Amino acid sequence: MNNPPKTVIVTGASQGIGAGIVRAFLARGYNVVGTARNATKSRELSTSGHLALIDGDIGQFETAQKVAEIALKKFGSIDAVVANAGIFLVKPFTEYTAEDFRALVSTNLAGFIYIAQLAVKQMQAQKNGGSIVSISAALADNPIAGVPASVPMITKGGLNAVIGSLALEYAKEHIRFNAVAPGVVDTPLHADNSNDVLKTLSPMGTISTVEDIAGAVVYLTDASHITGEVLHVDGGAHVGKW
């Protein structure tokens, strides 16, 4: 008898990297629950028998609850989570506002914590292990002069730190925690930036594609013996100066 499809929750799923991650999991036979503030209006995705789209702010616990409930109601399990939803603001440190900080913490940190807590509880009940992958940033390890992103990197560095703690906390239950740390990615986020300038932010002189990031996420989700890992997909940017 064939095993039933696994179910993955993807946050920040409406466009760019999130939509690419959704497509990658659908191609591998997963059931997917995708959420974003305007997920149902996505131009890149549409609902199907294997894809549910839910609108909401993942930084609110009520949204995370709704997403988890629909995953169970529609597909019967929660086997993996990709906490992709994130905010990235580049400006001098002294220009970040209190509202900027609240928004970054809400989406980047609370948006990970709430859905991960609910998923872990369900994975414990299922007793089949599971995978949670967050999206960090290469800049958290190796800042780049001219790309002032200090306050967002507080949140991304926090994600890197919590991955190790949670990996050990739940290792015996085979619930794995990993992160993908992209460098510059060809997404709508950089639509107004020159490709020639963006290429200088990678030692390889190239820009990662959405598919590069999605492939890394799927790999970590399926890699049953990898936990506590931050996988950099950045052309070597995290290594040092170039």
C-alpha positions as a Python dict, from the first residue, in 0.01 Angstrom:
ca = {
    (1, 'M'): (0, 0, 0),
    (2, 'N'): (132, 345, -93),
    (3, 'N'): (191, 590, 189),
    (4, 'P'): (-44, 891, 188),
    (5, 'P'): (106, 1221, 67),
    (6, 'K'): (281, 1428, 330),
    (7, 'T'): (152, 1775, 413),
    (8, 'V'): (371, 2086, 430),
    (9, 'I'): (275, 2434, 546),
    (10, 'V'): (449, 2720, 363),
    (11, 'T'): (426, 3077, 495),
    (12, 'G'): (482, 3381, 278),
    (13, 'A'): (355, 3167, -8),
    (14, 'S'): (194, 3416, -246),
    (15, 'Q'): (493, 3513, -460),
    (16, 'G'): (867, 3492, -513),
    (17, 'I'): (1055, 3236, -304),
    (18, 'G'): (741, 3124, -120),
    (19, 'A'): (549, 3047, -438),
    (20, 'G'): (853, 2868, -577),
    (21, 'I'): (871, 2653, -264),
    (22, 'V'): (503, 2566, -297),
    (23, 'R'): (551, 2460, -659),
    (24, 'A'): (854, 2248, -569),
    (25, 'F'): (662, 2056, -303),
    (26, 'L'): (361, 2004, -528),
    (27, 'A'): (594, 1863, -792),
    (28, 'R'): (718, 1610, -533),
    (29, 'G'): (366, 1496, -450),
    (30, 'Y'): (314, 1683, -125),
    (31, 'N'): (-11, 1836, -11),
    (32, 'V'): (55, 2204, 58),
    (33, 'V'): (-112, 2467, 274),
    (34, 'G'): (15, 2808, 166),
    (35, 'T'): (-49, 3123, 360),
    (36, 'A'): (24, 3493, 315),
    (37, 'R'): (-161, 3818, 367),
    (38, 'N'): (-305, 3788, 15),
    (39, 'A'): (-245, 3423, -65),
    (40, 'T'): (-581, 3374, -239),
    (41, 'K'): (-497, 3661, -477),
    (42, 'S'): (-163, 3512, -580),
    (43, 'R'): (-80, 3547, -948),
    (44, 'E'): (158, 3253, -926),
    (45, 'L'): (-60, 2994, -750),
    (46, 'S'): (-418, 2871, -755),
    (47, 'T'): (-597, 2630, -525),
    (48, 'S'): (-631, 2264, -619),
    (49, 'G'): (-694, 1926, -463),
    (50, 'H'): (-339, 1934, -327),
    (51, 'L'): (-308, 2306, -248),
    (52, 'A'): (-502, 2516, 2),
    (53, 'L'): (-438, 2892, 15),
    (54, 'I'): (-519, 3092, 329),
    (55, 'D'): (-507, 3468, 379),
    (56, 'G'): (-370, 3609, 703),
    (57, 'D'): (-84, 3766, 894),
    (58, 'I'): (134, 3480, 1018),
    (59, 'G'): (266, 3712, 1290),
    (60, 'Q'): (-74, 3670, 1457),
    (61, 'F'): (-131, 3349, 1654),
    (62, 'E'): (-490, 3328, 1526),
    (63, 'T'): (-363, 3299, 1169),
    (64, 'A'): (-124, 3019, 1263),
    (65, 'Q'): (-409, 2837, 1437),
    (66, 'K'): (-632, 2867, 1131),
    (67, 'V'): (-357, 2739, 902),
    (68, 'A'): (-286, 2437, 1124),
    (69, 'E'): (-657, 2358, 1156),
    (70, 'I'): (-713, 2368, 780),
    (71, 'A'): (-407, 2150, 719),
    (72, 'L'): (-553, 1884, 947),
    (73, 'K'): (-909, 1920, 823),
    (74, 'K'): (-821, 1909, 453),
    (75, 'F'): (-517, 1681, 446),
    (76, 'G'): (-511, 1502, 784),
    (77, 'S'): (-155, 1573, 898),
    (78, 'I'): (125, 1827, 939),
    (79, 'D'): (454, 1672, 836),
    (80, 'A'): (664, 1977, 751),
    (81, 'V'): (671, 2354, 779),
    (82, 'V'): (862, 2610, 577),
    (83, 'A'): (863, 2941, 764),
    (84, 'N'): (939, 3157, 464),
    (85, 'A'): (742, 3473, 547),
    (86, 'G'): (981, 3758, 611),
    (87, 'I'): (1035, 4132, 598),
    (88, 'F'): (1365, 4283, 481),
    (89, 'L'): (1437, 4656, 517),
    (90, 'V'): (1763, 4823, 420),
    (91, 'K'): (1838, 5160, 579),
    (92, 'P'): (2092, 5320, 814),
    (93, 'F'): (2062, 5192, 1171),
    (94, 'T'): (1949, 5530, 1309),
    (95, 'E'): (1660, 5547, 1062),
    (96, 'Y'): (1484, 5228, 1171),
    (97, 'T'): (1163, 5320, 1351),
    (98, 'A'): (984, 5151, 1638),
    (99, 'E'): (720, 5043, 1388),
    (100, 'D'): (989, 4890, 1162),
    (101, 'F'): (1117, 4689, 1458),
    (102, 'R'): (770, 4570, 1560),
    (103, 'A'): (694, 4460, 1204),
    (104, 'L'): (1023, 4272, 1172),
    (105, 'V'): (977, 4090, 1501),
    (106, 'S'): (613, 4008, 1425),
    (107, 'T'): (670, 3853, 1083),
    (108, 'N'): (1025, 3720, 1108),
    (109, 'L'): (1018, 3585, 1464),
    (110, 'A'): (658, 3547, 1582),
    (111, 'G'): (573, 3422, 1233),
    (112, 'F'): (818, 3137, 1290),
    (113, 'I'): (739, 3066, 1655),
    (114, 'Y'): (360, 3038, 1637),
    (115, 'I'): (336, 2803, 1340),
    (116, 'A'): (635, 2597, 1460),
    (117, 'Q'): (478, 2547, 1805),
    (118, 'L'): (153, 2421, 1657),
    (119, 'A'): (332, 2198, 1408),
    (120, 'V'): (556, 2042, 1675),
    (121, 'K'): (255, 1956, 1891),
    (122, 'Q'): (88, 1786, 1595),
    (123, 'M'): (408, 1605, 1495),
    (124, 'Q'): (443, 1476, 1850),
    (125, 'A'): (88, 1340, 1832),
    (126, 'Q'): (156, 1174, 1496),
    (127, 'K'): (482, 1017, 1625),
    (128, 'N'): (639, 1016, 1278),
    (129, 'G'): (891, 1295, 1322),
    (130, 'G'): (881, 1597, 1096),
    (131, 'S'): (1073, 1888, 947),
    (132, 'I'): (1070, 2262, 1007),
    (133, 'V'): (1279, 2485, 783),
    (134, 'S'): (1312, 2861, 830),
    (135, 'I'): (1452, 3114, 585),
    (136, 'S'): (1745, 3309, 726),
    (137, 'A'): (1994, 3529, 538),
    (138, 'A'): (2361, 3514, 446),
    (139, 'L'): (2392, 3872, 574),
    (140, 'A'): (2338, 3744, 928),
    (141, 'D'): (2678, 3573, 907),
    (142, 'N'): (2869, 3813, 685),
    (143, 'P'): (2747, 4173, 659),
    (144, 'I'): (2827, 4362, 339),
    (145, 'A'): (2941, 4725, 343),
    (146, 'G'): (2685, 4934, 161),
    (147, 'V'): (2395, 4701, 252),
    (148, 'P'): (2285, 4834, 592),
    (149, 'A'): (2045, 4575, 728),
    (150, 'S'): (2139, 4564, 1096),
    (151, 'V'): (1793, 4547, 1250),
    (152, 'P'): (1651, 4281, 1014),
    (153, 'M'): (1963, 4076, 1088),
    (154, 'I'): (1874, 4075, 1459),
    (155, 'T'): (1575, 3862, 1359),
    (156, 'K'): (1758, 3646, 1105),
    (157, 'G'): (2044, 3583, 1348),
    (158, 'G'): (1783, 3487, 1605),
    (159, 'L'): (1642, 3227, 1367),
    (160, 'N'): (1989, 3080, 1317),
    (161, 'A'): (2035, 3057, 1695),
    (162, 'V'): (1700, 2896, 1770),
    (163, 'I'): (1750, 2629, 1502),
    (164, 'G'): (2032, 2471, 1701),
    (165, 'S'): (1842, 2481, 2029),
    (166, 'L'): (1529, 2326, 1882),
    (167, 'A'): (1723, 2066, 1685),
    (168, 'L'): (1859, 1926, 2012),
    (169, 'E'): (1535, 1971, 2205),
    (170, 'Y'): (1339, 1754, 1962),
    (171, 'A'): (1610, 1526, 1821),
    (172, 'K'): (1487, 1217, 2006),
    (173, 'E'): (1145, 1264, 1846),
    (174, 'H'): (1301, 1304, 1500),
    (175, 'I'): (1149, 1649, 1456),
    (176, 'R'): (1421, 1829, 1266),
    (177, 'F'): (1496, 2202, 1251),
    (178, 'N'): (1705, 2356, 976),
    (179, 'A'): (1739, 2686, 790),
    (180, 'V'): (1824, 2805, 442),
    (181, 'A'): (2025, 3128, 428),
    (182, 'P'): (1999, 3291, 85),
    (183, 'G'): (2213, 3568, -51),
    (184, 'V'): (2073, 3781, -332),
    (185, 'V'): (1782, 3607, -506),
    (186, 'D'): (1614, 3703, -833),
    (187, 'T'): (1269, 3799, -696),
    (188, 'P'): (1031, 4097, -721),
    (189, 'L'): (1203, 4232, -406),
    (190, 'H'): (1493, 4339, -629),
    (191, 'A'): (1290, 4454, -929),
    (192, 'D'): (1424, 4809, -897),
    (193, 'N'): (1787, 4708, -849),
    (194, 'S'): (2045, 4676, -1127),
    (195, 'N'): (2147, 4315, -1195),
    (196, 'D'): (2505, 4431, -1244),
    (197, 'V'): (2507, 4576, -892),
    (198, 'L'): (2337, 4271, -740),
    (199, 'K'): (2597, 4040, -896),
    (200, 'T'): (2870, 4218, -702),
    (201, 'L'): (2708, 4095, -378),
    (202, 'S'): (2810, 3736, -454),
    (203, 'P'): (3168, 3601, -481),
    (204, 'M'): (3050, 3390, -775),
    (205, 'G'): (2918, 3700, -950),
    (206, 'T'): (2579, 3542, -1007),
    (207, 'I'): (2231, 3578, -858),
    (208, 'S'): (2048, 3281, -706),
    (209, 'T'): (1716, 3181, -859),
    (210, 'V'): (1397, 3104, -672),
    (211, 'E'): (1444, 2744, -779),
    (212, 'D'): (1789, 2736, -613),
    (213, 'I'): (1632, 2828, -279),
    (214, 'A'): (1331, 2599, -321),
    (215, 'G'): (1561, 2308, -404),
    (216, 'A'): (1758, 2364, -84),
    (217, 'V'): (1437, 2377, 122),
    (218, 'V'): (1305, 2054, -27),
    (219, 'Y'): (1642, 1886, 28),
    (220, 'L'): (1647, 1973, 399),
    (221, 'T'): (1285, 1868, 437),
    (222, 'D'): (1356, 1526, 289),
    (223, 'A'): (1700, 1477, 448),
    (224, 'S'): (1600, 1257, 740),
    (225, 'H'): (1935, 1273, 922),
    (226, 'I'): (2010, 1645, 895),
    (227, 'T'): (1910, 1876, 1180),
    (228, 'G'): (2050, 2197, 1327),
    (229, 'E'): (2192, 2299, 989),
    (230, 'V'): (2199, 2646, 830),
    (231, 'L'): (2245, 2582, 458),
    (232, 'H'): (2382, 2886, 274),
    (233, 'V'): (2267, 2934, -84),
    (234, 'D'): (2457, 3254, -156),
    (235, 'G'): (2741, 3192, -399),
    (236, 'G'): (2983, 3185, -105),
    (237, 'A'): (2888, 3526, 40),
    (238, 'H'): (2885, 3397, 399),
    (239, 'V'): (3247, 3286, 380),
    (240, 'G'): (3405, 3631, 400),
    (241, 'K'): (3541, 3924, 200),
    (242, 'W'): (3574, 3904, -178),
}
